[in-house]
Amino acid sequence: MPLYDYISEQAEDPDKSCRVCAKGFELRRPLDRPALEVCPLCRNPVKKKISQVNTPRIMKPLSVSDAKKAGFTILEKKEEGVYERQ
């Protein structure tokens, strides 16, 4: 589930927002749920902030033996269009 960042629409005025939404908060919600419109604590309007996206790192195996340990099949080119397992 992704994390969403929310902040109070009245964050500039601390009297109109609670301690949670004035500073902003993170909430883990399923993708199929709509965005929050009110703070769960004080019921004041909140807006969703653009937050940092977490992308997985794609790394190549360091060696042939590492690739084999990871479950990959290693092929070696013998001639044009012909590959053989190592």
C-alpha positions in Angstrom: 0.0 0.0 0.0 1.3 3.5 -0.8 1.9 6.2 1.7 0.1 9.5 1.3 1.1 12.8 2.9 -1.6 15.2 4.1 -1.5 18.7 5.5 -4.3 21.0 6.8 -5.6 23.6 4.5 -5.4 26.0 7.4 -1.9 25.1 8.5 -0.9 28.8 8.7 -3.4 29.3 11.4 -2.6 27.0 14.4 -5.9 27.8 16.1 -7.9 26.2 13.2 -6.1 23.0 12.9 -5.0 20.3 15.4 -1.4 19.3 16.2 -1.5 16.4 13.8 -2.7 18.1 10.6 -0.9 21.4 11.2 2.5 19.7 10.8 1.2 17.2 8.3 0.9 13.4 8.6 1.4 10.3 6.5 -1.3 7.7 6.0 -1.1 4.3 4.4 -4.2 3.7 2.2 -5.1 1.2 -0.5 -5.1 2.5 -4.1 -8.8 1.9 -4.6 -9.8 4.3 -1.7 -10.4 8.0 -2.4 -8.1 10.6 -0.9 -8.9 12.0 2.6 -10.9 15.2 2.6 -10.9 15.9 6.4 -8.4 15.2 9.3 -9.3 12.0 11.1 -8.7 13.8 14.5 -10.2 17.3 14.2 -12.4 17.0 11.0 -10.9 20.1 9.4 -10.2 20.0 5.7 -6.9 18.5 4.6 -5.2 18.3 1.2 -2.9 15.7 -0.2 0.7 16.7 -0.7 3.0 15.5 -3.4 5.5 13.2 -1.7 8.6 11.4 -2.7 8.2 8.3 -4.8 9.9 5.1 -3.8 11.1 3.2 -6.8 12.9 -0.1 -6.6 16.5 -0.3 -7.6 17.4 -2.4 -10.5 20.7 -4.0 -10.2 22.6 -6.4 -12.4 24.1 -9.5 -10.9 27.8 -8.9 -10.1 29.0 -12.1 -11.7 27.9 -15.3 -13.4 27.9 -17.2 -10.2 25.7 -14.5 -8.5 23.3 -14.8 -11.4 23.2 -18.6 -11.1 22.5 -18.3 -7.4 19.7 -15.8 -8.1 18.1 -18.5 -10.3 18.9 -17.0 -13.8 19.9 -19.3 -16.7 23.3 -18.2 -18.1 23.6 -18.5 -21.9 26.8 -18.2 -23.9 26.7 -17.3 -27.6 28.4 -20.0 -29.7 27.6 -18.8 -33.2 25.0 -16.6 -35.0 21.6 -17.4 -33.4 23.0 -20.3 -31.4 23.3 -20.1 -27.6 24.4 -22.7 -25.2 23.9 -23.1 -21.5 27.0 -22.5 -19.3 
